[in-house]
Amino acid sequence: MAAPVAAFAQLPTDSGNAGKKMRTQTRVIGADTVHEHFFVESSTRDMLGSYIAHSGVFTIQAAAQTFPAGFMFVINPIGNANKMALTAIEVLSQLGSALAAPTSPRLLWRLFTFTGTASGASITPGKLDSTFPAATCSIRTASTGLTITGGADTICSLPVASATAVGYTPPQMDEWFEDVEKNQIILRAGEGIALFQPDAGTTADTRRIIVTVKWDEFN
């Protein structure tokens, strides 16, 4: 069977104008060339760019963190005209040394709103295409400069655990990703999401965490 070829089927004239075109593809079936309809996925968003950021290394805390204390803060600054859609979050954890780590503290992402201007240490994201403009949203490793009001808890991970202090472990990966737009977490101006540890870890905890975040910006 011959490969399909893109083509068009023309509709009748519309109020004196040339008929609208319906996009199809043609396929030869036996002695006939037929038009087949096909679905092209599109978006109503005016996409500006896609970005990725790596957190650096965090360490599981022996004591629980009281929000808004946390490891990282993904924010859409107040006054920003662009929206932020989270598309993927990856959390890797590993023992930093031989350690009996029987605890499994949650690594929890909590939505929040805020006032103020972030001044904590920032992480510079990479562009998934070099032609994209610079990101207008930001990631901070401290909430300095922000007055935060916590919201709903969303994505949750658990770090690697170890029953004894013998040996090491390969990295454990928890991944959340969402290609379907209606299921993505959208952050508007003055909104953010933070990663923090609401449960106690292990004394002298050496477990390491590395986070990767991907997002789209659109208006």
Helices and strands as residue ranges (DSSP letters): E 5-10, E 21-29, E 32-37, E 47-59, E 72-76, E 83-94, E 107-116, E 122-123, E 126-127, E 138-140, E 146-157, E 172-177, G 181-183, E 185-187, E 191-196, E 208-218
